[in-house]
């Protein structure tokens, strides 16, 4: 369980765009605030940047962390 700041925690790491949309839908339905940080390549690896290779981390406020894990079915 990695921490990003004082109030944020990583809910999921290295999520594909398809999985990200599914998680986003569940979190919005349950009124849980979140944000995504997309990982992109730079420099010589820029040619690898397409939607299939993109990954993101999903961050949740620490007060909502347990609730988010519960609605997503994580233990």
N, C-alpha and C positions, 0 to 999 in steps of 0.2 A: 504494500500500500504506500505509494509514493505521495509526497505532499508537494504542491506547486507553490503555494504561498502560505500565509497564515490561516486563511479561511477556505482554501480550495484543496480538493483531493482528486486524484485521478480515479475516475470510475472505470474506464476501459482505456487500454492503450493499443496503438497500432490497429485501429479499426478500419475495415474496408468501407468504401462509400455506400454500398448496399446495406451493410450491417449498421452503419451510422444512421441511415434513414429510418431503419426499424427502431433503433434505440431512441432516436429523436421523437418518433411518433408516440412511444410509450411514455416518455418523460413529459411531453406536452399534455397528453391525455390526463396524467396525474398531477399536472400543475407543478412540476419540479423544474427549477431553474438550472440551467447548464450552459456551458459554452464549449466550443470545439477549437482545437488548435491543429491546423493541417500541417503535415510535414511535406515539404517539397524539396526537390533536388536543386542544387545550384552549381554553377561552374561547368565543368566538363560533363557532369551527369545530367545536365538539363534536358537532354534528349529523352531521358527516361520519364519525364513529367507528362503523364497522361492519366486520365481518370482511373484506369485500371491499376496503376501503381501507387496512387495516392493513398496515404494512411492518415488517420487523425487520432488524437487523444481527446477523450471527453472528460471534462472537469465538472465537479459538483461542489456546491458549498458544503462544508463539513456538517452543518446542521441537517442537511437533507440527505446525507450520504447513506445512512442506514435505510431510510425509506426508499431511496432509489435502488439500492441493492435488492430490497424486498420485491418491488414491483417488476424488476427485471428477472427475478427468479434466481439471483446469485445467493450463495451461502455465505 
